[in-house]
Amino acid sequence: MKSVEALASALFRAWSIETSSLWTPDNPARGQCGVTSLVVQDLCGGEILKTRTPEGMHFYNRVNGGRIDLTQAQFADLPRYEDLPATRAEAFADTALSQYRALRRNLGISADGTDESA
């Protein structure tokens, strides 16, 4: 991906009911945080972070020292970010392997990590 903006746009188009059971056309980012944080780490490296919210843990990323929360649009009011370290296992506990694979496929990323859109 060329930029965070390009990645955000691609994710918006890639999210679906296949990538989160909470997805709706009115709030496509809803429920996408775990799966998105995993794929952002796949593409950009960095760390997965988490923050407590009333609905449970919210996952996002830190890349090159900056916080990247590409699913923040799901919230009417942004969470108070705690930037707690999280593991891939924790983020995977928030999603299903089939949702992860679907998001990667929808973004044109193969199972072996290569970019199929190149």
Buried (B, 14 or more C-beta within 10 A) or exposed (E): BEEBEEBBEBBEEBBBBBBBEBBEEEBBBBBBBBBBBBBBBBBBEBBBBBBEBEEEBBBBBBBEEEBBBBBBBBBEEEBEBEEEEBEEEBBBEBBBEEBBBBBBBBBEBEEEEEEEEE
